[in-house]
Amino acid sequence: MAMEASEIEKLIKESFPDADVTIEDLRGDGDHYAALVVSKAFEGKSRVQQHQMVYAALKGKMGGELHALALQTQAPA
């Protein structure tokens, strides 16, 4: 079952209320997305830690309902 972009954004925003989240459906199939997440929560964290934080926000849906996510994270400039 495919996952809607709005659901991905909702899950991320629940964990990072200040986040600016941009989701793009790469193939139009609801399975392959790209996401840019900008949040103050990432300040001082390594890129790996930032990605782990986002994957945790997705509550186990990565690899199941959400097949592929090209993830970019950063703290605000």
C-alpha positions as CSV (number, residue, x, y, z in Angstrom):
1,M,0.0,0.0,0.0
2,A,1.4,3.4,-1.0
3,M,1.8,6.3,1.4
4,E,0.6,9.8,0.7
5,A,3.0,12.7,0.8
6,S,0.8,14.5,3.2
7,E,1.1,11.5,5.7
8,I,4.9,11.7,5.5
9,E,4.8,15.4,6.2
10,K,2.3,14.9,9.1
11,L,4.5,12.3,10.8
12,I,7.6,14.5,10.4
13,K,5.8,17.6,11.7
14,E,4.6,15.7,14.7
15,S,8.2,15.2,15.8
16,F,9.6,18.5,14.5
17,P,6.8,21.1,14.7
18,D,9.2,23.9,13.6
19,A,10.3,21.9,10.5
20,D,10.0,23.2,6.9
21,V,9.2,20.0,5.0
22,T,9.2,19.6,1.2
23,I,8.0,16.3,-0.2
24,E,8.3,15.3,-3.8
25,D,6.8,12.1,-5.3
26,L,9.6,11.1,-7.7
27,R,7.6,8.6,-9.8
28,G,4.0,9.5,-9.2
29,D,3.5,6.1,-7.7
30,G,3.3,7.0,-4.0
31,D,6.3,4.7,-3.3
32,H,9.3,6.8,-4.2
33,Y,9.7,10.2,-2.5
34,A,12.3,12.8,-1.9
35,A,12.1,14.9,1.2
36,L,13.9,18.0,2.4
37,V,13.5,18.6,6.2
38,V,14.9,21.8,7.8
39,S,14.6,22.0,11.6
40,K,16.4,23.6,14.5
41,A,16.4,20.2,16.1
42,F,19.2,19.2,13.7
43,E,21.6,21.9,15.0
44,G,24.8,20.2,16.3
45,K,23.8,16.8,15.0
46,S,25.7,14.8,12.3
47,R,23.9,14.0,9.0
48,V,23.5,10.4,10.1
49,Q,21.9,11.5,13.4
50,Q,19.6,13.9,11.6
51,H,18.5,11.1,9.2
52,Q,18.0,8.7,12.2
53,M,15.8,11.3,13.8
54,V,13.6,11.6,10.7
55,Y,13.4,7.8,10.3
56,A,12.3,7.5,13.9
57,A,9.6,10.2,13.2
58,L,8.3,7.9,10.4
59,K,7.4,5.3,13.1
60,G,8.5,2.2,11.3
61,K,6.8,2.9,8.0
62,M,10.1,3.2,6.1
63,G,10.6,0.0,4.2
64,G,7.0,-1.0,4.5
65,E,4.3,1.5,3.4
66,L,7.1,3.9,2.4
67,H,9.3,2.1,0.0
68,A,12.0,4.7,-0.8
69,L,12.8,8.1,0.6
70,A,15.7,10.2,-0.7
71,L,16.3,12.3,2.4
72,Q,18.0,15.7,2.8
73,T,18.2,17.3,6.3
74,Q,19.6,20.5,7.6
75,A,19.4,23.1,10.3
76,P,18.2,26.5,9.3
77,A,20.8,28.9,7.9
